[in-house]
Structures are given as C-alpha cells and as structure tokens.
C-alpha cells in the first residue's frame, strides 16, 4: 500500500462518515416528532457519557466530546427548523426519492424498510407524507401498494409520473471488462435482461436498486456492477458507465403522495376506491355514471381484496369541488360498496 492507496481509503471512509452523519440527523428530525421540547439536557448528558466510555484508544476523549457536542448542537438547530418529512421505501438514491424531489424539493426524504412502514408511519404522524409507486408501464401495477391502498385511511394529495432511466454503475477505476455480476432489485434486472444477456452478465437479486449501490460502495466487491439511478451514483460516489439499459425506452412509473390530511388546494385529478355487489352489471353502473357526465377516466384497475372479492381503483379528470364531479361521486357511492374518496390533487408529469 502506498500514499495513493491510503488517501483512497481515507476518501472512502469520509464518504461513509458523511452518509452516517446524515442518517443521524434524519433520526434527530424523527425524534422531534415525539418530543415536547427540543432541549433535553438529561439525554445530552447520557449521550456524552456513553461516548466518553466508548472512545477508542487512539482518539482523544476531549476531542470526541467536542465533536459530539457540535453534532448535538447541529441536531437541535435542525429540529428548530421544523422540516416536513416524507417516507419512501428503500435507500437514498431510489427512484422514489427522485420522484418526491420533483414533487417538493423542500421535503426531507426518510428511507423506510417497506411500503407497509411508509403507510404506518404516515398514519402515525412520524412522517408528514409518504410516497409509493402504484404502476409502471413495463411492470404493471405494484400489487402490494394497491392492496395497502384498499385498506388505508390516508389520502392522496399528489402524483408524479417519472421516466425511469436504469443505469449501470461501478466503482471508480473499475475495469468494465472485469464485470461478472450485476446486483439490483428483481424488477430492474428483469427490465434489463436483454442488456445483461448480451454482455454475458450474471444477475443477482438484491432487496433494492439503491440498496445495491450502497452495498457496492461500502463492501467494494470486485467484478461487480449494479443497476440503479444516476442519483444513486451521486449519493454513493459511483461511476455511471451506461445509461438507459432497459429493454424498452418507454419506462415510466407513477407515484402517489400520501397524507393523513385531505388536500385543501385545488386539484385537477381525483382517485376513488370501491367494491361492487356480486351482481351482473354493477361495475358497468358505476362506469356509466362518469360516461353520462362526460368525465374522462384516466385509470381503472382492480385488485383482489378477499375470497372472490375485488376492489376497483379509478382515477379521473376533474376537481372534487366541481358540482358535476360531486354529483357523479354521490351517484357512484350509491351504486357501490366500501366506497372511499382518496383525494383530489395535481399530478406532475416529468419529461425525459
């Protein structure tokens, strides 16, 4: 090992330290949701005492205490700003995070382990919003999310249609000719199967595309690449060697923004969910209501909600406060069961 190698390792550790510090600040913002006051001297004393007891021998305890005093001070400064938090599934660099940035760049994105956690933590008030994908032009509906939407009492307050650009990422300095294994989530691997086959690359399923990028940056496996976003490359300091490697060009995912509170601003699109009785023509009666009032449906989908039972999701153009729309919704509620108005909102369509 020479000076260049040592400095390379230092740069690697610095990047990781910054990500860990950012994660700690995110947790501080989450902790604020449970605290009546920002100041908590007993907790600060406990943290500093634990740090003093666990200080590694090489690092001076006085330096560690000064460092953590500054970290605590910055945490409290962030808590005072009263940021709004939004939960998303996966790790930083996920396409969900790209979509939420497009919807509102002032929100603080918080990674969640799964879609269920996004729903539960928004419902509990830990996050102000959540973002979830509901359908993809190549992969179809996201079944787990749609099942959760059937049973949630959350509202839809926004939507984003995001073009998905799947990229091949490697470590800086890696030789692309030595790549053998490519890690990513199952959907991304499926959507890039032609590229992988053409280049004799072995696909390895991972829990999350951005999570695969994080793994590559932290574990540094040789001969490995990942499929993820350009944002993931920025977050984990990776090199993009090929963009748009998916089988088809028209790859778009639609995301919904969830909230405990119904949207109070004017919207131009609405979503509802309902079931129908086991009688012939009941779904047609609901659809007929919109047809007669010249309301344009933009999506209708179904998902199994029980033994032989289905719930239907419907999106349409219109404002919930418009009398024609309000009248249509009253009629639909009369001819359906388990009807619920999910919300009226604006949808952002992001261009390539």
C-alpha positions as CSV (number, residue, x, y, z in Angstrom):
1,X,0.0,0.0,0.0
2,X,1.3,3.4,-0.9
3,X,0.2,7.0,-0.2
4,X,-2.3,6.9,-3.1
5,X,-3.9,3.8,-1.6
6,X,-4.1,5.3,1.9
7,X,-5.7,8.5,0.6
8,X,-8.2,6.5,-1.4
9,X,-9.2,4.6,1.8
10,X,-9.5,7.9,3.6
11,X,-11.8,9.3,0.9
12,X,-13.9,6.2,1.1
13,X,-14.2,6.5,4.9
14,X,-15.0,10.2,4.6
15,X,-17.9,9.5,2.2
16,X,-19.2,6.8,4.5
17,X,-18.9,9.0,7.6
18,X,-20.9,11.8,5.9
19,X,-23.7,9.3,5.0
20,X,-23.8,8.0,8.5
21,X,-23.8,11.6,9.9
22,X,-26.7,12.5,7.6
23,X,-28.6,9.4,8.8
24,X,-28.1,10.5,12.4
25,X,-29.5,13.9,11.6
26,X,-32.5,12.3,9.9
27,X,-33.1,10.3,13.1
28,X,-32.9,13.6,15.1
29,X,-35.7,15.0,12.9
30,X,-37.8,11.9,13.5
31,X,-37.1,12.1,17.3
32,X,-38.5,15.7,17.2
33,X,-41.9,14.2,16.4
34,X,-42.0,12.5,19.8
35,X,-40.5,15.3,21.9
36,X,-42.5,18.1,23.6
37,X,-39.3,20.3,23.8
38,X,-36.1,20.3,21.8
39,X,-33.9,20.8,24.8
40,X,-33.3,17.6,26.8
41,X,-30.2,18.1,29.0
42,X,-30.5,14.6,30.6
43,X,-30.4,12.9,27.2
44,X,-27.4,15.0,26.1
45,X,-25.5,14.1,29.3
46,X,-26.3,10.4,28.7
47,X,-25.0,10.6,25.1
48,X,-21.8,12.3,26.0
49,X,-21.1,9.9,28.9
50,X,-21.6,6.9,26.7
51,X,-19.3,8.4,24.1
52,X,-16.6,9.1,26.8
53,X,-16.8,5.5,28.0
54,X,-16.6,4.0,24.5
55,X,-13.9,6.3,23.0
56,X,-11.3,4.2,21.1
57,X,-7.8,4.4,22.5
58,X,-6.3,6.3,19.5
59,X,-8.8,9.2,19.7
60,X,-8.5,11.7,22.5
61,X,-11.7,11.7,24.6
62,X,-11.7,15.5,24.8
63,X,-11.8,15.7,21.0
64,X,-14.6,13.2,20.8
65,X,-16.6,15.2,23.4
66,X,-16.2,18.4,21.4
67,X,-17.1,16.6,18.2
68,X,-20.3,15.2,19.7
69,X,-21.2,18.5,21.4
70,X,-21.2,20.1,17.9
71,X,-23.2,17.2,16.5
72,X,-25.9,17.6,19.2
73,X,-25.9,21.4,18.7
74,X,-26.5,20.9,14.9
75,X,-29.2,18.3,15.6
76,X,-31.1,20.8,17.7
77,X,-30.7,23.5,15.1
78,X,-32.2,21.3,12.5
79,X,-35.1,20.3,14.9
80,X,-35.9,24.0,15.3
81,X,-36.4,24.4,11.6
82,X,-39.5,22.1,11.7
83,X,-38.8,20.4,8.4
84,X,-41.5,18.3,6.8
85,X,-40.6,14.6,6.4
86,X,-41.6,12.2,3.7
87,X,-41.1,8.4,3.9
88,X,-40.1,6.2,0.9
89,X,-39.2,2.6,0.5
90,X,-35.6,1.7,0.0
91,X,-32.3,3.6,0.4
92,X,-31.3,7.1,-0.6
93,X,-30.9,7.2,-4.4
94,X,-34.1,5.3,-5.0
95,X,-36.4,6.4,-7.9
96,X,-39.0,7.1,-5.2
97,X,-36.6,9.8,-3.9
98,X,-36.2,11.3,-7.3
99,X,-40.0,11.5,-7.7
100,X,-40.5,13.1,-4.3
101,X,-37.9,15.7,-5.1
102,X,-39.8,16.5,-8.3
103,X,-43.0,16.9,-6.2
104,X,-41.5,19.1,-3.5
105,X,-37.7,19.6,-3.2
106,X,-38.1,21.2,0.3
107,X,-39.2,17.9,1.9
108,X,-36.7,15.7,3.8
109,X,-36.7,12.2,2.4
110,X,-36.5,9.4,5.0
111,X,-35.8,5.8,3.9
112,X,-38.2,3.0,5.1
113,X,-37.8,-0.8,5.1
114,X,-41.0,-1.4,3.2
115,X,-44.2,0.0,1.8
116,X,-46.1,-1.1,4.9
117,X,-43.8,1.0,7.0
118,X,-44.4,4.0,4.8
119,X,-48.2,3.7,5.3
120,X,-48.0,3.0,9.0
121,X,-45.5,5.8,9.8
122,X,-47.5,8.4,7.9
123,X,-50.6,7.3,9.6
124,X,-48.9,7.5,13.0
125,X,-47.7,11.1,12.2
126,X,-44.0,10.2,12.1
127,X,-43.8,11.5,8.5
128,X,-45.9,14.3,7.1
129,X,-46.1,12.5,3.8
130,X,-45.3,9.2,2.1
131,X,-44.6,8.3,-1.5
132,X,-45.3,5.0,-3.1
133,X,-45.3,3.6,-6.7
134,X,-48.6,2.3,-7.9
135,X,-47.9,1.3,-11.5
136,X,-45.2,1.0,-14.1
137,X,-45.6,1.0,-17.9
138,X,-43.4,-2.2,-18.1
139,X,-44.1,-4.0,-14.9
140,X,-47.8,-3.1,-14.4
141,X,-49.4,-2.4,-11.1
142,X,-47.5,-2.6,-7.8
143,X,-49.7,-5.2,-6.1
144,X,-48.5,-4.7,-2.6
145,X,-49.1,-0.9,-2.7
146,X,-52.5,-1.3,-4.2
147,X,-53.5,-3.8,-1.5
148,X,-52.4,-1.3,1.1
149,X,-54.4,1.5,-0.6
150,X,-57.6,-0.6,-0.3
151,X,-57.4,-0.6,3.5
152,X,-55.8,2.7,4.3
153,X,-57.5,5.8,5.6
154,X,-54.7,8.0,4.2
155,X,-55.4,10.5,1.4
156,X,-53.7,11.0,-2.0
157,X,-52.5,14.6,-2.2
158,X,-50.3,14.4,-5.2
159,X,-48.9,12.3,-8.0
160,X,-45.8,12.1,-10.1
161,X,-45.2,10.4,-13.4
162,X,-41.4,9.8,-13.6
163,X,-39.4,8.4,-16.6
164,X,-37.1,5.7,-15.3
165,X,-33.6,5.6,-16.6
166,X,-31.8,2.4,-15.5
167,X,-28.1,2.8,-15.3
168,X,-25.1,0.5,-14.9
169,X,-22.9,1.7,-12.0
170,X,-19.4,0.6,-11.0
171,X,-16.7,1.7,-8.6
172,X,-14.4,4.5,-9.8
173,X,-11.5,3.0,-11.5
174,X,-13.2,-0.4,-12.1
175,X,-12.5,-2.1,-15.5
176,X,-15.8,-2.8,-17.2
177,X,-14.3,-5.8,-18.9
178,X,-13.9,-7.5,-15.5
179,X,-17.6,-7.2,-14.5
180,X,-19.2,-10.6,-14.0
181,X,-22.1,-10.0,-11.6
182,X,-24.8,-7.3,-11.6
183,X,-26.9,-6.6,-8.5
184,X,-30.3,-4.9,-8.4
185,X,-33.9,-5.4,-7.5
186,X,-35.8,-8.1,-9.4
187,X,-37.8,-5.6,-11.4
188,X,-34.7,-3.7,-12.6
189,X,-33.0,-6.9,-13.5
190,X,-36.0,-8.1,-15.5
191,X,-36.3,-4.8,-17.3
192,X,-32.6,-5.0,-18.3
193,X,-32.5,-8.7,-19.2
194,X,-31.5,-8.1,-22.8
195,X,-28.5,-6.0,-21.9
196,X,-27.4,-8.5,-19.3
197,X,-27.7,-11.4,-21.6
198,X,-26.0,-9.6,-24.5
199,X,-23.0,-8.9,-22.3
200,X,-22.9,-12.3,-20.6
201,X,-23.5,-10.8,-17.1
202,X,-25.0,-12.7,-14.2
203,X,-27.9,-11.0,-12.5
204,X,-28.0,-11.2,-8.7
205,X,-31.2,-10.2,-7.0
206,X,-31.0,-7.6,-4.2
207,X,-33.7,-6.0,-2.0
208,X,-33.4,-2.6,-3.6
209,X,-31.6,-1.0,-6.5
210,X,-30.3,1.9,-4.5
211,X,-29.5,-0.6,-1.7
212,X,-27.4,-2.4,-4.2
213,X,-25.5,0.8,-5.0
214,X,-24.9,1.3,-1.2
215,X,-23.6,-2.2,-0.9
216,X,-21.2,-1.8,-3.8
217,X,-19.8,1.5,-2.2
218,X,-19.4,0.0,1.3
219,X,-18.4,-3.6,0.6
220,X,-16.4,-3.0,-2.6
221,X,-16.9,-6.4,-4.2
222,X,-14.6,-6.9,-7.2
223,X,-16.0,-7.7,-10.6
224,X,-19.4,-6.3,-9.6
225,X,-21.8,-3.7,-11.0
226,X,-25.2,-2.5,-10.0
227,X,-28.3,-1.3,-11.8
228,X,-29.6,1.9,-10.2
229,X,-30.3,5.6,-10.8
230,X,-27.9,8.4,-11.5
231,X,-28.9,9.9,-8.2
232,X,-27.6,6.6,-6.5
233,X,-24.3,7.2,-8.3
234,X,-24.1,10.7,-6.8
235,X,-25.1,9.5,-3.3
236,X,-22.6,6.6,-3.2
237,X,-19.9,8.1,-5.3
238,X,-20.1,5.5,-8.1
239,X,-19.4,5.8,-11.8
240,X,-22.1,5.6,-14.4
241,X,-20.8,3.6,-17.4
242,X,-24.0,3.1,-19.3
243,X,-27.4,4.8,-19.2
244,X,-30.8,3.6,-20.4
245,X,-30.0,-0.1,-20.4
246,X,-33.6,-1.3,-20.0
247,X,-35.2,-3.4,-22.7
248,X,-37.7,-0.8,-23.7
249,X,-37.5,3.0,-23.8
250,X,-40.9,3.9,-22.5
251,X,-40.3,3.1,-18.9
252,X,-42.5,5.3,-16.6
253,X,-43.5,4.8,-13.0
254,X,-46.5,6.6,-11.4
255,X,-46.1,7.6,-7.8
256,X,-48.7,8.7,-5.3
257,X,-48.1,11.1,-2.4
258,X,-49.9,10.1,0.8
259,X,-51.0,12.2,3.8
260,X,-53.2,11.9,6.8
261,X,-54.9,15.2,5.8
262,X,-57.0,15.6,2.6
263,X,-55.6,18.1,0.1
264,X,-57.0,21.5,0.6
265,X,-55.6,23.1,-2.6
266,X,-57.4,23.0,-5.9
267,X,-56.7,19.8,-7.9
268,X,-57.5,18.6,-11.3
269,X,-57.4,14.8,-10.8
270,X,-59.3,12.6,-8.4
271,X,-59.0,9.0,-7.2
272,X,-61.5,6.7,-5.6
273,X,-61.7,3.1,-4.5
274,X,-64.8,0.9,-4.2
275,X,-66.2,-2.6,-4.4
276,X,-69.3,-3.8,-6.1
277,X,-72.0,-6.4,-5.2
278,X,-71.9,-9.8,-6.8
279,X,-74.5,-8.9,-9.4
280,X,-74.2,-8.6,-13.1
281,X,-73.7,-5.1,-14.4
282,X,-72.8,-3.5,-11.1
283,X,-69.4,-2.3,-12.3
284,X,-71.0,-1.0,-15.5
285,X,-73.4,1.1,-13.5
286,X,-70.5,2.8,-11.8
287,X,-68.7,3.5,-15.1
288,X,-71.9,4.7,-16.7
289,X,-72.2,7.5,-14.2
290,X,-69.0,9.0,-15.4
291,X,-69.8,8.4,-19.1
292,X,-73.1,10.2,-18.8
293,X,-71.5,13.2,-17.2
294,X,-68.6,13.3,-19.7
295,X,-66.0,12.8,-17.1
296,X,-62.8,11.4,-18.5
297,X,-61.4,8.3,-16.7
298,X,-57.6,8.0,-16.8
299,X,-57.2,4.7,-14.9
300,X,-59.3,1.8,-13.8
301,X,-57.7,-1.2,-12.1
302,X,-58.7,-4.0,-9.8
303,X,-57.1,-5.9,-7.0
304,X,-58.3,-8.9,-5.1
305,X,-59.4,-7.9,-1.6
306,X,-60.8,-11.2,-0.3
307,X,-62.1,-14.6,-1.4
308,X,-63.5,-13.8,-4.8
309,X,-63.9,-10.1,-3.9
310,X,-62.2,-7.3,-5.9
311,X,-61.7,-3.6,-5.2
312,X,-61.5,-1.2,-8.0
313,X,-59.3,1.9,-8.3
314,X,-60.4,4.7,-10.5
315,X,-58.7,8.0,-11.5
316,X,-60.5,10.7,-13.5
317,X,-60.0,14.2,-14.6
318,X,-61.9,16.8,-12.5
319,X,-61.9,18.7,-9.3
320,X,-63.7,17.3,-6.3
321,X,-65.3,20.7,-5.6
322,X,-66.8,20.8,-9.1
323,X,-70.6,20.2,-8.8
324,X,-70.7,17.9,-11.8
325,X,-67.9,15.8,-10.2
326,X,-69.5,15.9,-6.7
327,X,-72.8,14.7,-8.2
328,X,-71.1,11.9,-10.0
329,X,-69.4,10.8,-6.8
330,X,-72.7,10.7,-4.9
331,X,-74.2,8.5,-7.6
332,X,-71.2,6.2,-7.6
333,X,-71.3,5.9,-3.8
334,X,-75.0,4.8,-4.1
335,X,-74.3,2.0,-6.6
336,X,-71.1,0.6,-4.9
337,X,-70.0,-0.7,-1.6
338,X,-66.9,0.1,0.5
339,X,-66.6,3.4,-1.4
340,X,-63.9,5.8,-0.4
341,X,-62.8,9.1,-1.9
342,X,-58.9,9.0,-1.9
343,X,-58.4,12.7,-2.8
344,X,-58.2,15.4,-5.4
345,X,-54.8,16.6,-6.4
346,X,-52.4,17.7,-9.1
347,X,-50.2,15.3,-11.0
348,X,-46.7,16.2,-12.3
349,X,-45.6,14.6,-15.5
350,X,-41.8,14.7,-15.7
351,X,-40.3,14.8,-19.1
352,X,-37.3,12.7,-20.2
